[in-house]
Amino acid sequence: MSMHASVKAATDQGFMTSYLEALALVERLHRLLLDVIKDEFERLGIIDVNAVQALLLFNISDNEVTAGELKTRGYYQGSNVSYNLKKLVEMGYMHHQRCEIDRRSVRVRLTQRGREIRDIVEGLFVRHADGLQSKAVLSIEGLDDITSSLRRVERYWSDQIRYIY
């Protein structure tokens, strides 16, 4: 192996190690986010809504959406969006209505109870943002760098799905 090839192999190995570490961190952060939300709801004595459902309510916010739209946003991998929406409707956190144009499609929006859950999650995120800034854990520039990097990875992965498979 030439000197150039061994340096490239070492560099590639270093990149691969960092890439795998980043992937594991993204997975852990998502699970940790759900645990943080779950902990907040337990602390408040709200036990009928799970973390995924609370995040769904937060992300729907004031919009009226279909289950398909939520699935394509891709926030809820590993969860059954249709099941969670059905449960949220049954528990009175969401209204649902058949779409006039496509009767197979159901549109959902938050009830007042759903907006209260959304507001709790929003308050939690506001406290986190304040804490991250005030404790100098992360600056706006650092956050912008992370977001920009993650968007580039998202675009790269999306391109892999569209063009290779």
N, C-alpha and C positions, 0 to 999 in steps of 0.2 A: 504494500500500500504506500502510495506516495505521501509526502509530507502534507500536501494540499488536501488529499483525500482524508487523512487522519484528522486534520484540523476541522474539515467540514463535518465528519462523522461526530466529533466531539461537540461541535456547535449544534448540529441537528439533535443530538442526544440531550443537550441542555435545553433546547427549545421544546422538545417533546416532554421533558420532565416538567417544565414550567406550564406548558399547555395542559397536561393532565392535572396538575395542581390547581390551575384556574378552573377547569371543568368541575373538579370535586368541590371547590369553593362555591361555585354557582349553585350546585345541587344543595350543599349544606345551608347556604344562605336562604334558599327558597323554603327548605324545611324549617329553618329557624324562624323565618318570618311567620310561618303558620303557627309555630309554637308561641311566639310573642303575642300574636292575635288571640290565640286560645287562652293564654294566661290572662290577658286583659279582660276577656269576657268572663272567665272564672272568677277573677277578682271582683267584678261587678255583679256576680251572681246570675249571669245570663248563660244558661246551660242548654237552651233549645237550639241555638245556632252554632254550627261548627265554624272553624277558621276559614275553610274554603267557601262556605256559604256567605260569611261576613265579607270576604274579599270580593265575591261575586256582587254583593249588594253595593259595595264601595265602587267597583268599577262600572256598574250600570249607572249609578248616580241618578241624574235627572233625565237620562235618555230612555227611550223606548226601543227595545231591541228584540231580536229573535234569538232562540237558542243557537241557531246556526252561526249567527254573527259572533256570539260569545265563543263558540268553539273555534272559529277561524282566527280569532284574536290570539288563541293559543295559550291563554294564561292558566288553564286548568288541567294540564296534563296529569294523568293519574287520578282524575276525579271524573265522575259521571255528571256532566253538566245538566243533561235532561233530568236526571234523578234529583239533583240539588234544586233545580228550578221548580220541579213539581212539589218538593218538600217545602220550599219557601212560599209557594202559593198556598199550600194547605195550611201553613202556620200563620198566614196573614201578613207576610212581609212583602208580597208582590201581588199585583193584579196580572191576569193574563187574558188575552183576547185573540180570537182567530183573526188572521189577516183577511181583509175583505177581498183582496185580489187573489191570493193563494190560500185557499181554505186549509191546506195542510200545515201552513206556517202559523205559529203562535207568537204573538208579540207580548213582551212582558215589560212592566214598569213597577217602580217601588210604591208601596203604600206608605202611609205616615209611619207605621212601625218599621218598615224597611229603611226609610230615611233616617230614623233614629239610630239604627244599627250602622248605617253609612256614616253618620255623624260621629259615632264612637270611634270607628276606624280612622276617620279623618283626624280626630283629636289626638289619637295615638300617634299617627304619622307626623302631625305638627309638633308634638312633644319630642319625638325622635329627631326631627330636623333641627329643632332648637338645641337639643342636647348635643348633637353631632357638631353643630357650629360653635356653641358656647364652650364646649370642652376641647375645641380645636382638634377633633377627631378627623374632620374632613372640611376642606375649604370648598367654595363654589368652583374654583378652578380644578381642584382634585375630583370633585363630583362630575364636572363637565368632561374631564379626561376619561373617567371610568365609563360614563354614558356613551361617549364617542367611540371608545374601544369596543364596548359591548354591541353597539349598533353595527360596527364593521363586521364583527363576528356573526351577528344575526344575518346581515346581507350575504356574507360568504356562505353560510350554511343554507340559506334560502336558495341561493344560486346552485348549490350542489344538488338540492332536491329537484329543482326545476330542470336543470340541464344535463345531469348525469344519469339520473335514474329513470 
